[in-house]
């Protein structure tokens, strides 16, 4: 067999392997989407209360999320209440509710990008193609003693990140993204643990985030409610300048 024909066969084999990884990745994503059946579609909003353990401090927080991509996070420190929110359309904003600098301001570009991604109520695997992601199977690993299926995701801007899906529940149990800090590329690993049913859909009650293997913070959910009453467009809307005046 001539060298050129061997090259053709190698290229064809490579394409077949890539296609197979993509197909398997799509199947895993579909199983994740189907994991809770009609109960997932019936879940339109969540409200959670909990605590973040960071730098030796405990910071209480509340989170309100609504389909398809609205999010409000309030954190309470001894000095002030910090509000971060996204209404699903405009620019995410942050408000220092008390003290110097109070008032709603646009998040930085990097902060807004991350906040919008976190506001996706269903996550990146559901309707991934419509959201601009490619999904490829990247192997198997063991996460907390359980087999997990590793997926490589890439968006339209060629940013990549990894997700690990539990092989039995098809819940996302780990996420790795990459960030640049002080000129260095840092792997940010987030582990999702202690899953409990909320409105018939499993939700993590413990979230651990690490940077290059070192714990950054741990979030503990104390209470979570499905489809809570009282969520309106104003919940996520930027306050008017008048609302910030004394």
Secondary structure as GFF3:
##gff-version 3
##sequence-region A 1 246
A	DSSP	alpha_helix	3	33	.	.	.	ID=ss1
A	DSSP	alpha_helix	38	42	.	.	.	ID=ss2
A	DSSP	beta_strand	45	54	.	.	.	ID=ss3
A	DSSP	beta_strand	57	66	.	.	.	ID=ss4
A	DSSP	beta_strand	70	76	.	.	.	ID=ss5
A	DSSP	beta_strand	81	86	.	.	.	ID=ss6
A	DSSP	beta_strand	93	96	.	.	.	ID=ss7
A	DSSP	beta_strand	104	106	.	.	.	ID=ss8
A	DSSP	alpha_helix	109	119	.	.	.	ID=ss9
A	DSSP	beta_strand	134	143	.	.	.	ID=ss10
A	DSSP	beta_strand	146	154	.	.	.	ID=ss11
A	DSSP	beta_strand	160	166	.	.	.	ID=ss12
A	DSSP	beta_strand	172	181	.	.	.	ID=ss13
A	DSSP	beta_strand	184	198	.	.	.	ID=ss14
A	DSSP	beta_strand	201	211	.	.	.	ID=ss15
A	DSSP	beta_strand	214	226	.	.	.	ID=ss16
A	DSSP	three_ten_helix	233	235	.	.	.	ID=ss17
A	DSSP	three_ten_helix	241	244	.	.	.	ID=ss18
###
